[in-house]
């Protein structure tokens, strides 16, 4: 009888132990599926944004196709006084990024399957920034929006120039014809 009880306890241990391993395996697979699903959701949201931008480019405000190369005109509700307008500083050889930021030596270099964006940004905004955030919009040779990326530059003081680099994933450099960098508030 003693041998029988030892045999039964050994069998129970094997059954319970294997169920625990099976449950952990299932739990790991469920976690991986959740990660994949959240990744797919973010990609779908990104694609929806791109589709919305393309739709806005193809149609005017009233749903009528806008002439190519011509943006729909906006109504101005308030009057603009000359004294309210402060001219931004002009820097020769630099691209104006808005809000007192300027860029130069912007280059797109192939980096395997991706593209490495490099350049220099100068801060003439009158403020020191712990992190300055920028948005990069990329267009093809027909002016069609391809992708938008964000990058940030840490510790950029007023009147300072900092070099930057950002990796653009999933877009061959041959598709990049035009770009726009804007300061993101």
C-alpha positions in Angstrom: 0.0 0.0 0.0 2.9 2.3 0.8 4.3 1.8 -2.7 0.9 2.5 -4.3 0.6 5.9 -2.4 4.1 6.9 -3.4 3.3 6.0 -7.0 0.0 8.1 -6.9 1.8 11.0 -5.3 4.5 10.9 -8.0 1.8 10.8 -10.7 0.0 13.8 -9.2 3.2 15.7 -8.9 3.9 15.2 -12.6 0.4 16.2 -13.6 0.3 19.3 -11.5 3.8 20.3 -12.5 3.1 19.9 -16.2 -0.1 22.0 -15.9 1.9 24.8 -14.3 4.4 24.8 -17.1 1.6 24.7 -19.6 -0.1 27.7 -17.9 3.1 29.7 -18.0 3.6 28.9 -21.7 0.1 30.1 -22.4 0.6 33.2 -20.3 3.8 34.1 -22.2 2.0 33.6 -25.6 -0.9 35.8 -24.5 1.5 38.5 -23.5 3.3 38.3 -26.9 0.0 38.5 -28.7 -0.9 41.6 -26.7 2.4 43.3 -27.7 1.8 42.4 -31.4 -1.8 43.7 -31.3 -0.8 47.0 -29.7 2.0 47.4 -32.3 -0.6 46.7 -35.1 -3.0 49.2 -33.6 -0.3 51.9 -33.5 0.6 51.2 -37.2 -3.1 51.4 -38.2 -3.4 54.7 -36.4 -0.3 56.0 -38.3 -1.8 54.8 -41.6 -5.1 56.5 -40.8 -3.3 59.8 -40.2 -1.5 59.5 -43.5 -4.7 58.8 -45.3 -6.4 61.8 -43.7 -3.5 64.0 -44.8 -3.7 62.7 -48.3 -7.4 63.3 -48.4 -7.0 66.9 -47.2 -4.4 67.4 -49.9 -6.6 66.0 -52.6 -9.8 67.8 -51.7 -10.5 71.4 -50.7 -12.4 72.5 -47.6 -15.8 72.2 -49.5 -15.0 68.8 -50.9 -14.1 70.2 -54.3 -10.7 69.2 -55.7 -8.2 72.0 -55.1 -5.9 72.9 -58.1 -2.5 71.2 -57.8 0.1 73.3 -56.1 -2.4 75.7 -54.7 -3.6 75.5 -51.1 -7.2 76.4 -50.2 -7.5 80.0 -48.9 -8.4 80.6 -45.3 -10.6 83.4 -43.9 -9.0 85.6 -41.4 -11.3 86.5 -38.5 -9.2 89.1 -36.8 -7.4 92.1 -38.1 -3.6 92.0 -38.0 -1.9 95.2 -37.0 1.6 95.9 -38.2 2.8 96.6 -34.6 1.6 93.1 -33.6 3.8 91.4 -36.1 7.4 90.9 -35.0 9.8 89.8 -37.8 11.7 86.7 -37.2 15.5 86.9 -37.4 16.9 86.0 -40.8 19.9 83.8 -41.1 21.7 83.4 -44.5 22.4 79.8 -45.4 19.9 78.4 -42.8 16.3 77.0 -43.2 13.8 78.7 -41.0 12.1 76.0 -38.8 9.8 78.5 -37.0 9.8 80.0 -33.5 13.4 81.2 -33.8 15.0 77.8 -34.8 17.1 77.4 -37.9 18.7 74.4 -39.6 21.7 73.9 -41.9 23.7 71.0 -43.4 20.6 68.7 -43.4 21.5 65.4 -45.0 19.7 62.1 -45.6 22.2 59.2 -45.7 21.3 55.6 -46.5 21.9 53.4 -43.4 21.1 49.8 -44.3 17.3 49.6 -44.9 16.8 52.9 -43.1 17.9 56.6 -43.5 20.0 58.6 -41.2 19.0 62.3 -40.9 21.8 64.6 -39.8 22.3 68.3 -39.6 22.7 71.3 -37.3 20.0 73.4 -35.5 20.6 76.9 -34.2 18.4 78.4 -31.4 17.6 82.1 -31.8 14.3 81.9 -29.9 15.5 83.9 -26.9 15.0 80.8 -24.6 17.1 78.0 -23.4 15.5 74.6 -24.0 16.2 71.4 -21.9 14.6 69.4 -24.8 13.6 71.0 -28.1 11.2 68.8 -30.0 10.9 68.9 -33.8 8.7 67.3 -36.4 10.0 66.1 -39.8 7.6 65.7 -42.7 8.9 63.8 -45.7 7.5 64.1 -49.2 8.2 62.4 -52.6 9.1 64.2 -55.8 5.4 64.8 -56.6 4.8 66.5 -53.2 2.9 63.5 -51.7 3.3 63.1 -48.0 5.2 59.9 -47.1 6.0 60.0 -43.4 6.2 62.1 -40.3 8.9 61.6 -37.6 9.7 63.4 -34.4 13.1 63.9 -32.9 14.4 66.0 -30.0 17.6 67.8 -29.2 18.6 67.9 -25.5 20.1 71.0 -23.9 20.0 73.6 -26.7 20.8 77.1 -25.2 19.7 80.4 -26.7 22.2 81.5 -29.5 23.6 77.9 -29.5 24.0 75.5 -32.3 23.7 71.7 -31.8 24.2 68.9 -34.3 21.5 66.3 -34.5 20.8 62.9 -36.0 17.7 60.8 -36.3 17.0 57.4 -37.8 14.1 57.2 -40.2 12.9 53.6 -40.2 11.2 51.9 -43.2 11.7 54.5 -45.9 14.4 54.2 -48.6 16.4 57.3 -49.2 15.5 57.2 -52.9 11.9 58.2 -52.1 12.8 61.3 -50.2 12.7 64.4 -52.4 11.3 67.1 -50.1 11.2 67.6 -46.4 10.0 70.1 -43.8 11.3 70.4 -40.3 9.1 72.3 -37.8 9.6 73.1 -34.1 7.0 71.2 -32.1 5.8 73.0 -29.0 
